[in-house]
């Protein structure tokens, strides 16, 4: 299918809208699980986008700061339906989580009892481990096609799990190896030809490597326009906060702080949480340490990227500050939550809408695709290390010398069987695991 207009018509916007809305409610399991859900629907089931096109987009999102799964949704939405498609896909990815977290944050701060979360988490965490293993298997089986890719994946696994090297350094190292490898063995790092087989999914996809879409063309004028709009959307509200409320007002400080946090979220939410903790708890005192931990628990039980914990931080900080008056503490919490979410995610939209046209123009340029192929291989290793990290901390909750949690292992095995053997729906697997965990914790 080479006619751009026919391509656009072949993917009805309403159908895509309903998928992005559903994804916002079922995007559990962290970035690996979220990317797995997107891949299953967009590539395997609907065949809207080819394997190569999907992985090319994923490679770009992995090198950016911010939640890669949300950015990937924005990228794929933009690829299928232009700017508004990207905004809708990225916005719906976080909207359900935003609303749920505001509601749960209010329940938490008003009633102070979220003990039931422990039971749900007890079941969810083993299931998440199985989901991450499945994601590593799915992506690895499609990308680790030669010795170069396997070597990069293994080195990335060792670097992050055993050596505890920072994720950005691993990404840069993989990109460098990919660049050098692309010069020495171009066929091993050619993402457009030869790295992946021409499967039915690849050849029958509506948007494949040969599909030319008019809205994806790169121009300097468009780039300047997107960056200018992004800067305006950042500067205008922050400037108004500063002028009308003052630089030391809670809303102003949150805007500045979470803008900085947005540019530091390399390697996922867990990598930036220490920075958020230090600023929100120790420097500004918006909430306490135990409250921050409770917020992480709530974030784990809601869909969307884990960095959405910043919504909880904003709500609690605004509610306790009460800058709208004691009788309007709830509204202050909501306002602060919206401010924090806006400044955290705005850069992600700008990164995608500004950079995606350039990335789409690099499918056949080995100097650019080879580093991205290296990053993809490294991502497999990183996902594998994440699964092992989860497993060791969940199955041995008191340390490797402590007790072994048989209940968690049984839940994980059940989730793995449901996913690998029966192709179970991720949201149903998580729901079943959460219910099992709640039952096990309630048992005498």
Secondary structure, 3 states (H helix, E strand, C coil): CCCHHHHHHHCCHHHHHHHHHHHHHHCCCHHHHHHHHHHHHHHHHCCCECHHHHHHHHHHHHCCCCCHHHHHHHHHHHHHHHHHHHHHHHHHHHHHHHHHHHHHHHHHHHHCCCCHHHHHHHHHHHHHHHHHHHHHHHHHHHHCCCHHHHHHHHHHHHHHHCCCCCHHHHHHHHHHHHHHHHHHCHHHHCCCCCCCCCCHHHHHCCECCCCCCHHHCCCHHHHHHHHHHHHHHHHHHHHHHHHHHCCCCHHHHHHHHHHHHHCCCCCCHHHHHHHHHHHHHHHCCCCCHHHHHHHHHHHHCCCCCHHHHHHHHHHHHHHHHCCCCHHHHHHHHHHHHHHHHHHHHHHHHHHHHHHHHHHHCCCCCHHHHHHHHHHHHHHHHHHHHHHHHHHHHHHCCCCCCCCCCHHHHHHHHHHHHHHHHCCCCHHHHHHHHHHHHHHHHHCC
